[in-house]
């Protein structure tokens, strides 16, 4: 990575004295989706020199649509055409401590768009929103207005030192055509220097490229123009430059929290209703079981009493017969046998009567509960799985809607190569902290419920450095069957989770089933 050349700083010192001053305070950075988008916004400075002397300068804004590609207005870089070979493009990111030299790849004057390439830095790309946009919808502008720069700059170094862009809010006012180009009319405040900056929705997705503004005279209101996303997409297509787009409507963090609370309350009501209905069914089933058990018990007791009476009668007959046989000498042996048999029958009669079963309702209830528990026990998922997004449980602001497929093992191994650790509250969790991209993903899978969640945090450079430090130089990736390795991974991930913001930027919830 190269530092911006010193001549650029000296030339900017002369440029400062040429700007008209107007004090406007910059909005502080906030941990929201617009701040996440601001990571990919840059200041664009073009300076023309002749014989080592500055002869002209242009200042504007740009934003990344790929890690090394930036969009801005064509009029921001027009000095390159007016002074061929004698102008330089400076790109100043919103984070870090360095600025870089850029190279213009394509210019479209009719659309007032330009594509710049910059090397030595990876910028977080912004996503274009291609869904419907209504009048009075809220929107936000990000950029580097020159009047704010002049009011706050203390030296030429400030113009090549990374700083967060200024945000302003407004509403969508309508769609128009400006010199043959489709534009959005809006009320977000912009000034000279905002040119080429993004116009965003509340989720931080690009709606258009700020390009021009009207001047309020004699009480007239001031409006701004942004090149529509359709024009931008067409320009990038002609430049063979890919860009991320999404049509999912914006759901703000506050709206998402309110929806989740309502959903939790709804599920709680449904769960209580299911529990009440199950309890009623259980009571009805138990009553039926009790009645049947009572009838079976009564029938068994009656049968055993009848059997005992029969055995008693037979024992009396046997003993009486033994007495008769005993009066005859030739039948004394048979008499003894008959007496013994009668005694056995008498004892059997008494035992049958005493062993008749009593009715125990508690045993019926215990058997019923045991049966319900066994019937409702879920089998954890494993093997090849396919997971479908559940939009009503998700907050989608950047990612495309697609099916996720993976292979799962009972020891927390995904796809045979990535180890998950036991998550707090059940299930398995893996926190991904990439070395280059500025997004931390918390992946969680519950094999019992079949729920797979990807919670994405779009972090600042400082927060990402902190997360990478907690991750360490080497993060366990290979699957490990031993509990010690998983416990160490869980401890490491707990420290990373603690350092993450309280609110997530994007949450994708999937429902997983066995792959077909």
RAPEJO-V826634 format. One line per field, one symbol per residue. phi: phi as a letter, one per 40 degrees, with the letter a starting at -180 (. if undefined). burial: I if it has 16 or more other C-alpha atoms within 10 Angstrom, else O. Layout:
phi->???
burial->???
//
This chain:
phi->.bcdcddccccccccdcccccacbcccccbcbcccccccccbcbbbbbbbfgbcbaabbabaacbadbbbbaccccbcccccbcgbbbbbbbccbgbbbbcbbccabbcccgbabbbbbgabccccbccbccbbcgccabbbibccccdccbcbaccccbbdacccbababcbibabbfgbcbbcabccbadhcdgccbbcccgcccabdbaacbcbfgcccbbbbcccccccccccccfbcacbabcdcbcdccccccccccccccccccccccccccccccccccccccccccccccccccccccccccccccccccccccccccbccbccccccccccccccccccccccccccccbccccccccccccccccccbccagcbbbbcbdcbbbbbbcccacbbabbbccgcbfgabcbbdccghgbbbbbbccbccbbbbbbbbcccgcbbbcbbcbccccccccccccgcbbdbccbccccccccccccccccccccccbccabbbbbbbccc
burial->OOOIOOOIIOIIIOIIOOOOOOOOOIOOOOOIIIIIIIIIIIIIIIIIIOOOOIOIIIIIIIIIIIIIIIIIIIIIIIIIOOIOOIIIIIIIIIIOOIIIIIIIOIIOOOIIIIIIIIOOIIIIIIIIIIOOOOOOOIIIIIIIIIIIIIOOOOOIOIIIIIIIIIIIIIIIIOIIOOOOOIIIIIIIIIIIIIIIIIIIIIIIIIIIIIIIIOOOOOOOOOIIIIIIIIIIIOIIOOOOOOIOIIIIIIIIIOOIOOOOOOOOOOOOOOOOOOOOOOOOOIOOOIOOIIOOIIOOIIOOIOOIIOIIIOIIIIIIIIIIIIIOIIOOOOOIOOIIOIIIIIIIIIIIIIOIIOOIOOIOOOOOIOOOOOOOOOOOOOOOIIOIIIIIIOOOOIIIIIIOOOOOIOOIIOIIIIOOOOIIIIIOOOIIIIIIIOOOIIIIIIIIIIIOOIIIIIIIIIIIIOIIOOIIOIIOOOOIOOIIOOOOOIOOIIOIIOOIIOOIOOOIIIIIIIIIIOOO
//
